[in-house]
C-alpha cells in the first residue's frame, strides 16, 4: 500500500490484490491525522484509487476521532449473536 499527497488530496493506493472495500475507511482513519498535521488542516479530502475508487472527507476532531463523510452503498445485512 502506498500513500502519497497530490495537490492537497491524499491518495491511498493498494497494490497486491488484497480484496478490500472500494474505499477503506479504516486506512483513512490512520493516515488522516498524519496528513492533517503535515498540512496543518482539520479536514482532508481523500481519494482511494482502487478499481471502483471513491472519495471521502476525513474530519479530524480534537478527541482522537476521525469523522468520515462520503457516499456508500449497503451491500450486506446480518445479525451477530454472542454467547
C-alpha beads as a LAMMPS data file, in Angstrom:
LAMMPS data file: protein, C-alpha beads

83 atoms
82 bonds

1 atom types
1 bond types

-500.0 500.0 xlo xhi
-500.0 500.0 ylo yhi
-500.0 500.0 zlo zhi

Masses

1 110.0

Atoms # bond

1 1 1 0.000 0.000 0.000
2 1 1 1.373 3.421 -0.941
3 1 1 0.200 6.737 0.424
4 1 1 1.081 9.983 -1.298
5 1 1 -0.135 13.551 -1.404
6 1 1 -1.043 15.306 -4.628
7 1 1 -2.382 18.855 -4.663
8 1 1 -3.512 18.554 -1.029
9 1 1 -5.504 15.413 -1.783
10 1 1 -4.469 12.190 -0.139
11 1 1 -4.275 9.136 -2.390
12 1 1 -4.225 5.652 -0.887
13 1 1 -3.109 3.051 -3.408
14 1 1 -3.304 -0.704 -2.845
15 1 1 -1.073 -2.985 -4.868
16 1 1 -1.106 -6.680 -4.182
17 1 1 -4.586 -7.928 -4.934
18 1 1 -5.920 -7.727 -1.387
19 1 1 -9.745 -7.797 -1.640
20 1 1 -10.788 -4.568 0.072
21 1 1 -13.695 -2.180 0.009
22 1 1 -13.579 0.390 -2.805
23 1 1 -12.827 2.968 -0.101
24 1 1 -11.198 1.643 3.064
25 1 1 -12.291 3.888 5.926
26 1 1 -10.028 2.229 8.485
27 1 1 -6.953 3.090 6.411
28 1 1 -8.081 6.690 6.023
29 1 1 -8.605 6.936 9.790
30 1 1 -4.954 6.010 10.226
31 1 1 -3.462 8.375 7.646
32 1 1 -5.740 11.409 8.143
33 1 1 -4.053 12.571 11.388
34 1 1 -0.631 12.349 9.750
35 1 1 -1.594 14.420 6.697
36 1 1 -3.661 16.778 8.837
37 1 1 -0.528 17.506 10.843
38 1 1 1.669 17.843 7.738
39 1 1 -0.801 20.193 6.017
40 1 1 -1.987 21.892 9.219
41 1 1 -5.596 21.061 8.316
42 1 1 -8.526 19.577 10.226
43 1 1 -10.373 18.400 7.093
44 1 1 -8.656 16.223 4.493
45 1 1 -10.238 15.329 1.148
46 1 1 -9.235 11.732 0.425
47 1 1 -9.436 9.563 -2.686
48 1 1 -8.754 5.835 -2.811
49 1 1 -7.560 4.834 -6.257
50 1 1 -8.922 1.295 -6.201
51 1 1 -10.606 -0.404 -9.159
52 1 1 -14.007 1.075 -8.226
53 1 1 -12.462 4.063 -6.417
54 1 1 -14.095 6.514 -4.105
55 1 1 -13.603 9.701 -2.158
56 1 1 -14.459 10.988 1.294
57 1 1 -13.826 13.810 3.694
58 1 1 -11.820 12.979 6.790
59 1 1 -12.589 15.424 9.624
60 1 1 -10.053 15.283 12.446
61 1 1 -11.688 16.079 15.791
62 1 1 -9.923 17.073 18.979
63 1 1 -10.907 13.913 20.866
64 1 1 -8.782 11.439 18.858
65 1 1 -11.621 10.636 16.472
66 1 1 -11.881 10.830 12.697
67 1 1 -15.303 11.535 11.204
68 1 1 -15.641 10.163 7.681
69 1 1 -18.135 11.617 5.224
70 1 1 -18.912 10.208 1.796
71 1 1 -21.352 8.160 -0.218
72 1 1 -21.926 4.485 0.491
73 1 1 -23.969 1.531 -0.649
74 1 1 -25.353 -1.081 1.741
75 1 1 -24.272 -4.462 0.385
76 1 1 -24.971 -6.746 3.322
77 1 1 -27.139 -7.004 6.401
78 1 1 -26.993 -9.550 9.185
79 1 1 -27.179 -10.343 12.871
80 1 1 -24.448 -11.403 15.254
81 1 1 -25.171 -13.437 18.365
82 1 1 -22.556 -13.524 21.121
83 1 1 -22.807 -16.131 23.846

Bonds

1 1 1 2
2 1 2 3
3 1 3 4
4 1 4 5
5 1 5 6
6 1 6 7
7 1 7 8
8 1 8 9
9 1 9 10
10 1 10 11
11 1 11 12
12 1 12 13
13 1 13 14
14 1 14 15
15 1 15 16
16 1 16 17
17 1 17 18
18 1 18 19
19 1 19 20
20 1 20 21
21 1 21 22
22 1 22 23
23 1 23 24
24 1 24 25
25 1 25 26
26 1 26 27
27 1 27 28
28 1 28 29
29 1 29 30
30 1 30 31
31 1 31 32
32 1 32 33
33 1 33 34
34 1 34 35
35 1 35 36
36 1 36 37
37 1 37 38
38 1 38 39
39 1 39 40
40 1 40 41
41 1 41 42
42 1 42 43
43 1 43 44
44 1 44 45
45 1 45 46
46 1 46 47
47 1 47 48
48 1 48 49
49 1 49 50
50 1 50 51
51 1 51 52
52 1 52 53
53 1 53 54
54 1 54 55
55 1 55 56
56 1 56 57
57 1 57 58
58 1 58 59
59 1 59 60
60 1 60 61
61 1 61 62
62 1 62 63
63 1 63 64
64 1 64 65
65 1 65 66
66 1 66 67
67 1 67 68
68 1 68 69
69 1 69 70
70 1 70 71
71 1 71 72
72 1 72 73
73 1 73 74
74 1 74 75
75 1 75 76
76 1 76 77
77 1 77 78
78 1 78 79
79 1 79 80
80 1 80 81
81 1 81 82
82 1 82 83
